[in-house]
Amino acid sequence: MRRRLAACVVLGLAAAGCGGRQQLLQPDDGTGATGVATIGPVDLTQAPPTLPMTCDSGEGTISFDNPCLVGMNVAGDPATPGFHEVECRFTAAGHPIAWAFLLPLAQVAAAPDEPLVLPDGALMTPSSGQLVVVNGKQARVLNVEGTVRFFRIDPVGRAFSALLQGTITWVIPTSSMFTCTVDAPFWGAPGNFR
Protein backbone atom coordinates (compact mmCIF):
# COMPACT_ATOMS: atom_id res chain seq x y z
CA MET A 1 0.00 0.00 0.00
CA ARG A 2 2.83 2.40 0.89
CA ARG A 3 4.55 1.67 -2.44
CA ARG A 4 1.35 2.39 -4.28
CA LEU A 5 0.81 5.66 -2.36
CA ALA A 6 4.43 6.74 -2.98
CA ALA A 7 4.07 5.95 -6.71
CA CYS A 8 0.87 8.01 -6.88
CA VAL A 9 2.54 10.96 -5.12
CA VAL A 10 5.55 10.80 -7.47
CA LEU A 11 3.30 10.58 -10.54
CA GLY A 12 1.12 13.41 -9.26
CA LEU A 13 4.12 15.67 -8.69
CA ALA A 14 5.53 14.81 -12.09
CA ALA A 15 2.20 15.53 -13.78
CA ALA A 16 1.93 18.86 -12.01
CA GLY A 17 5.30 19.89 -13.40
CA CYS A 18 4.60 18.69 -16.93
CA GLY A 19 3.30 21.06 -19.51
CA GLY A 20 3.96 24.11 -17.35
CA ARG A 21 6.71 26.63 -17.73
CA GLN A 22 9.51 26.30 -15.23
CA GLN A 23 9.75 29.98 -14.49
CA LEU A 24 13.00 29.77 -12.58
CA LEU A 25 14.88 28.07 -15.41
CA GLN A 26 13.54 29.70 -18.57
CA PRO A 27 13.76 33.34 -19.59
CA ASP A 28 10.67 35.30 -20.53
CA ASP A 29 9.87 34.60 -24.18
CA GLY A 30 8.28 37.99 -24.83
CA THR A 31 4.71 36.78 -24.47
CA GLY A 32 4.31 37.86 -20.87
CA ALA A 33 3.70 34.25 -19.84
CA THR A 34 5.68 34.76 -16.63
CA GLY A 35 3.90 38.01 -15.74
CA VAL A 36 7.29 39.63 -15.09
CA ALA A 37 9.02 41.95 -17.54
CA THR A 38 12.62 41.11 -18.32
CA ILE A 39 15.61 43.05 -19.59
CA GLY A 40 17.53 41.58 -22.52
CA PRO A 41 17.61 41.10 -26.28
CA VAL A 42 14.25 41.12 -28.06
CA ASP A 43 13.67 38.60 -30.87
CA LEU A 44 12.03 40.95 -33.35
CA THR A 45 11.29 38.06 -35.74
CA GLN A 46 8.45 37.14 -33.36
CA ALA A 47 6.66 40.49 -33.72
CA PRO A 48 3.24 40.31 -35.39
CA PRO A 49 3.17 42.37 -38.63
CA THR A 50 0.45 44.78 -37.50
CA LEU A 51 -0.97 46.49 -34.43
CA PRO A 52 -4.73 46.29 -35.12
CA MET A 53 -7.46 48.45 -33.66
CA THR A 54 -11.25 48.20 -33.90
CA CYS A 55 -12.98 51.47 -34.64
CA ASP A 56 -16.49 52.85 -34.25
CA SER A 57 -18.47 55.03 -36.70
CA GLY A 58 -18.26 52.36 -39.42
CA GLU A 59 -14.48 52.61 -39.78
CA GLY A 60 -13.93 48.90 -39.05
CA THR A 61 -10.47 47.53 -38.31
CA ILE A 62 -7.40 49.60 -39.14
CA SER A 63 -3.80 49.12 -38.04
CA PHE A 64 -0.28 50.39 -37.56
CA ASP A 65 2.79 48.55 -38.81
CA ASN A 66 4.37 46.46 -36.06
CA PRO A 67 6.99 46.99 -34.74
CA CYS A 68 7.04 50.74 -34.35
CA LEU A 69 10.49 52.35 -34.63
CA VAL A 70 12.42 53.61 -31.59
CA GLY A 71 14.80 56.49 -32.31
CA MET A 72 18.01 57.41 -30.55
CA ASN A 73 18.06 59.32 -27.26
CA VAL A 74 16.93 62.90 -27.89
CA ALA A 75 18.12 64.23 -24.51
CA GLY A 76 21.81 63.38 -24.35
CA ASP A 77 24.17 60.78 -25.75
CA PRO A 78 22.24 59.25 -28.67
CA ALA A 79 23.61 55.77 -27.91
CA THR A 80 22.46 55.61 -24.28
CA PRO A 81 18.94 54.93 -22.98
CA GLY A 82 17.03 58.10 -22.17
CA PHE A 83 14.10 59.70 -23.96
CA HIS A 84 13.35 58.27 -27.40
CA GLU A 85 10.79 59.19 -30.03
CA VAL A 86 8.76 56.16 -31.12
CA GLU A 87 7.19 56.39 -34.58
CA CYS A 88 4.24 54.18 -35.51
CA ARG A 89 3.39 54.02 -39.19
CA PHE A 90 -0.06 53.49 -40.67
CA THR A 91 -0.54 50.36 -42.79
CA ALA A 92 -1.38 52.16 -46.02
CA ALA A 93 0.39 53.25 -49.19
CA GLY A 94 3.66 54.92 -48.27
CA HIS A 95 3.34 53.84 -44.60
CA PRO A 96 3.15 57.41 -43.21
CA ILE A 97 3.85 58.14 -39.55
CA ALA A 98 0.47 58.28 -37.82
CA TRP A 99 1.39 58.25 -34.12
CA ALA A 100 4.65 59.31 -32.48
CA PHE A 101 5.39 59.67 -28.79
CA LEU A 102 8.30 60.19 -26.41
CA LEU A 103 9.27 56.95 -24.64
CA PRO A 104 11.17 57.34 -21.33
CA LEU A 105 13.23 54.22 -22.06
CA ALA A 106 15.70 54.64 -19.16
CA GLN A 107 12.77 54.97 -16.75
CA VAL A 108 11.00 51.94 -18.24
CA ALA A 109 14.19 49.87 -17.98
CA ALA A 110 14.58 50.89 -14.31
CA ALA A 111 11.05 49.67 -13.45
CA PRO A 112 10.06 47.25 -16.26
CA ASP A 113 7.02 45.86 -14.43
CA GLU A 114 5.42 49.29 -14.11
CA PRO A 115 2.92 49.97 -16.92
CA LEU A 116 3.48 53.08 -18.99
CA VAL A 117 0.31 55.19 -18.74
CA LEU A 118 -0.70 57.12 -21.85
CA PRO A 119 -0.80 60.01 -22.55
CA ASP A 120 0.97 61.43 -19.46
CA GLY A 121 3.79 58.87 -19.36
CA ALA A 122 4.54 59.18 -23.08
CA LEU A 123 3.42 62.42 -24.64
CA MET A 124 2.84 62.70 -28.38
CA THR A 125 5.59 64.44 -30.34
CA PRO A 126 5.35 66.87 -33.29
CA SER A 127 5.91 63.94 -35.71
CA SER A 128 2.51 62.62 -34.62
CA GLY A 129 -0.80 63.72 -36.01
CA GLN A 130 0.10 63.69 -39.68
CA LEU A 131 -2.84 63.21 -42.01
CA VAL A 132 -3.22 59.66 -43.33
CA VAL A 133 -5.92 58.17 -45.54
CA VAL A 134 -8.34 56.04 -43.51
CA ASN A 135 -11.04 54.40 -45.61
CA GLY A 136 -10.83 57.12 -48.25
CA LYS A 137 -10.88 60.03 -45.77
CA GLN A 138 -7.96 62.03 -44.42
CA ALA A 139 -7.64 61.62 -40.66
CA ARG A 140 -5.05 62.09 -37.94
CA VAL A 141 -4.44 60.73 -34.46
CA LEU A 142 -5.72 63.25 -31.93
CA ASN A 143 -5.15 61.37 -28.67
CA VAL A 144 -4.02 58.00 -27.29
CA GLU A 145 -5.08 56.85 -23.82
CA GLY A 146 -4.33 53.55 -22.11
CA THR A 147 -1.44 51.49 -20.83
CA VAL A 148 1.62 49.75 -22.21
CA ARG A 149 2.65 46.65 -20.26
CA PHE A 150 6.14 45.51 -21.14
CA PHE A 151 7.19 41.88 -21.45
CA ARG A 152 10.79 42.30 -22.60
CA ILE A 153 12.93 45.44 -22.93
CA ASP A 154 16.32 45.95 -24.55
CA PRO A 155 17.26 49.52 -23.52
CA VAL A 156 20.63 49.54 -25.31
CA GLY A 157 19.19 47.91 -28.46
CA ARG A 158 16.12 50.21 -28.36
CA ALA A 159 13.64 47.35 -28.66
CA PHE A 160 10.69 46.05 -26.68
CA SER A 161 7.75 43.69 -26.70
CA ALA A 162 4.63 44.82 -24.87
CA LEU A 163 0.84 44.89 -24.82
CA LEU A 164 -1.00 48.09 -25.69
CA GLN A 165 -4.50 48.44 -24.23
CA GLY A 166 -6.49 51.59 -24.70
CA THR A 167 -8.27 53.93 -27.09
CA ILE A 168 -7.02 55.99 -30.00
CA THR A 169 -9.08 59.00 -31.02
CA TRP A 170 -8.83 60.09 -34.65
CA VAL A 171 -10.12 63.32 -36.13
CA ILE A 172 -11.31 63.90 -39.68
CA PRO A 173 -10.50 67.63 -40.02
CA THR A 174 -13.47 68.47 -42.22
CA SER A 175 -16.17 66.68 -40.30
CA SER A 176 -15.91 64.45 -37.25
CA MET A 177 -14.00 62.11 -34.94
CA PHE A 178 -13.94 58.38 -34.41
CA THR A 179 -12.46 56.20 -31.71
CA CYS A 180 -10.61 52.90 -31.95
CA THR A 181 -9.93 50.38 -29.21
CA VAL A 182 -6.69 48.48 -29.14
CA ASP A 183 -5.72 45.41 -27.10
CA ALA A 184 -2.82 43.88 -28.99
CA PRO A 185 0.90 43.04 -28.96
CA PHE A 186 2.94 46.21 -29.35
CA TRP A 187 6.60 45.97 -30.35
CA GLY A 188 9.43 48.43 -30.84
CA ALA A 189 12.52 48.06 -33.04
CA PRO A 190 15.51 50.40 -33.41
CA GLY A 191 15.06 53.20 -35.92
CA ASN A 192 17.83 55.24 -37.51
CA PHE A 193 16.71 58.68 -36.36
CA ARG A 194 16.95 60.99 -33.39
C-alpha positions as CSV (number, residue, x, y, z in Angstrom):
1,M,0.0,0.0,0.0
2,R,2.8,2.4,0.9
3,R,4.5,1.7,-2.4
4,R,1.3,2.4,-4.3
5,L,0.8,5.7,-2.4
6,A,4.4,6.7,-3.0
7,A,4.1,5.9,-6.7
8,C,0.9,8.0,-6.9
9,V,2.5,11.0,-5.1
10,V,5.6,10.8,-7.5
11,L,3.3,10.6,-10.5
12,G,1.1,13.4,-9.3
13,L,4.1,15.7,-8.7
14,A,5.5,14.8,-12.1
15,A,2.2,15.5,-13.8
16,A,1.9,18.9,-12.0
17,G,5.3,19.9,-13.4
18,C,4.6,18.7,-16.9
19,G,3.3,21.1,-19.5
20,G,4.0,24.1,-17.4
21,R,6.7,26.6,-17.7
22,Q,9.5,26.3,-15.2
23,Q,9.7,30.0,-14.5
24,L,13.0,29.8,-12.6
25,L,14.9,28.1,-15.4
26,Q,13.5,29.7,-18.6
27,P,13.8,33.3,-19.6
28,D,10.7,35.3,-20.5
29,D,9.9,34.6,-24.2
30,G,8.3,38.0,-24.8
31,T,4.7,36.8,-24.5
32,G,4.3,37.9,-20.9
33,A,3.7,34.3,-19.8
34,T,5.7,34.8,-16.6
35,G,3.9,38.0,-15.7
36,V,7.3,39.6,-15.1
37,A,9.0,41.9,-17.5
38,T,12.6,41.1,-18.3
39,I,15.6,43.1,-19.6
40,G,17.5,41.6,-22.5
41,P,17.6,41.1,-26.3
42,V,14.2,41.1,-28.1
43,D,13.7,38.6,-30.9
44,L,12.0,41.0,-33.4
45,T,11.3,38.1,-35.7
46,Q,8.4,37.1,-33.4
47,A,6.7,40.5,-33.7
48,P,3.2,40.3,-35.4
49,P,3.2,42.4,-38.6
50,T,0.4,44.8,-37.5
51,L,-1.0,46.5,-34.4
52,P,-4.7,46.3,-35.1
53,M,-7.5,48.4,-33.7
54,T,-11.2,48.2,-33.9
55,C,-13.0,51.5,-34.6
56,D,-16.5,52.8,-34.3
57,S,-18.5,55.0,-36.7
58,G,-18.3,52.4,-39.4
59,E,-14.5,52.6,-39.8
60,G,-13.9,48.9,-39.0
61,T,-10.5,47.5,-38.3
62,I,-7.4,49.6,-39.1
63,S,-3.8,49.1,-38.0
64,F,-0.3,50.4,-37.6
65,D,2.8,48.6,-38.8
66,N,4.4,46.5,-36.1
67,P,7.0,47.0,-34.7
68,C,7.0,50.7,-34.4
69,L,10.5,52.3,-34.6
70,V,12.4,53.6,-31.6
71,G,14.8,56.5,-32.3
72,M,18.0,57.4,-30.5
73,N,18.1,59.3,-27.3
74,V,16.9,62.9,-27.9
75,A,18.1,64.2,-24.5
76,G,21.8,63.4,-24.4
77,D,24.2,60.8,-25.8
78,P,22.2,59.2,-28.7
79,A,23.6,55.8,-27.9
80,T,22.5,55.6,-24.3
81,P,18.9,54.9,-23.0
82,G,17.0,58.1,-22.2
83,F,14.1,59.7,-24.0
84,H,13.3,58.3,-27.4
85,E,10.8,59.2,-30.0
86,V,8.8,56.2,-31.1
87,E,7.2,56.4,-34.6
88,C,4.2,54.2,-35.5
89,R,3.4,54.0,-39.2
90,F,-0.1,53.5,-40.7
91,T,-0.5,50.4,-42.8
92,A,-1.4,52.2,-46.0
93,A,0.4,53.3,-49.2
94,G,3.7,54.9,-48.3
95,H,3.3,53.8,-44.6
96,P,3.2,57.4,-43.2
97,I,3.8,58.1,-39.5
98,A,0.5,58.3,-37.8
99,W,1.4,58.3,-34.1
100,A,4.6,59.3,-32.5
101,F,5.4,59.7,-28.8
102,L,8.3,60.2,-26.4
103,L,9.3,57.0,-24.6
104,P,11.2,57.3,-21.3
105,L,13.2,54.2,-22.1
106,A,15.7,54.6,-19.2
107,Q,12.8,55.0,-16.7
108,V,11.0,51.9,-18.2
109,A,14.2,49.9,-18.0
110,A,14.6,50.9,-14.3
111,A,11.1,49.7,-13.5
112,P,10.1,47.3,-16.3
113,D,7.0,45.9,-14.4
114,E,5.4,49.3,-14.1
115,P,2.9,50.0,-16.9
116,L,3.5,53.1,-19.0
117,V,0.3,55.2,-18.7
118,L,-0.7,57.1,-21.9
119,P,-0.8,60.0,-22.5
120,D,1.0,61.4,-19.5
121,G,3.8,58.9,-19.4
122,A,4.5,59.2,-23.1
123,L,3.4,62.4,-24.6
124,M,2.8,62.7,-28.4
125,T,5.6,64.4,-30.3
126,P,5.4,66.9,-33.3
127,S,5.9,63.9,-35.7
128,S,2.5,62.6,-34.6
129,G,-0.8,63.7,-36.0
130,Q,0.1,63.7,-39.7
131,L,-2.8,63.2,-42.0
132,V,-3.2,59.7,-43.3
133,V,-5.9,58.2,-45.5
134,V,-8.3,56.0,-43.5
135,N,-11.0,54.4,-45.6
136,G,-10.8,57.1,-48.3
137,K,-10.9,60.0,-45.8
138,Q,-8.0,62.0,-44.4
139,A,-7.6,61.6,-40.7
140,R,-5.0,62.1,-37.9
141,V,-4.4,60.7,-34.5
142,L,-5.7,63.3,-31.9
143,N,-5.1,61.4,-28.7
144,V,-4.0,58.0,-27.3
145,E,-5.1,56.8,-23.8
146,G,-4.3,53.6,-22.1
147,T,-1.4,51.5,-20.8
148,V,1.6,49.8,-22.2
149,R,2.6,46.6,-20.3
150,F,6.1,45.5,-21.1
151,F,7.2,41.9,-21.4
152,R,10.8,42.3,-22.6
153,I,12.9,45.4,-22.9
154,D,16.3,46.0,-24.5
155,P,17.3,49.5,-23.5
156,V,20.6,49.5,-25.3
157,G,19.2,47.9,-28.5
158,R,16.1,50.2,-28.4
159,A,13.6,47.4,-28.7
160,F,10.7,46.0,-26.7
161,S,7.7,43.7,-26.7
162,A,4.6,44.8,-24.9
163,L,0.8,44.9,-24.8
164,L,-1.0,48.1,-25.7
165,Q,-4.5,48.4,-24.2
166,G,-6.5,51.6,-24.7
167,T,-8.3,53.9,-27.1
168,I,-7.0,56.0,-30.0
169,T,-9.1,59.0,-31.0
170,W,-8.8,60.1,-34.6
171,V,-10.1,63.3,-36.1
172,I,-11.3,63.9,-39.7
173,P,-10.5,67.6,-40.0
174,T,-13.5,68.5,-42.2
175,S,-16.2,66.7,-40.3
176,S,-15.9,64.4,-37.3
177,M,-14.0,62.1,-34.9
178,F,-13.9,58.4,-34.4
179,T,-12.5,56.2,-31.7
180,C,-10.6,52.9,-32.0
181,T,-9.9,50.4,-29.2
182,V,-6.7,48.5,-29.1
183,D,-5.7,45.4,-27.1
184,A,-2.8,43.9,-29.0
185,P,0.9,43.0,-29.0
186,F,2.9,46.2,-29.3
187,W,6.6,46.0,-30.4
188,G,9.4,48.4,-30.8
189,A,12.5,48.1,-33.0
190,P,15.5,50.4,-33.4
191,G,15.1,53.2,-35.9
192,N,17.8,55.2,-37.5
193,F,16.7,58.7,-36.4
194,R,16.9,61.0,-33.4
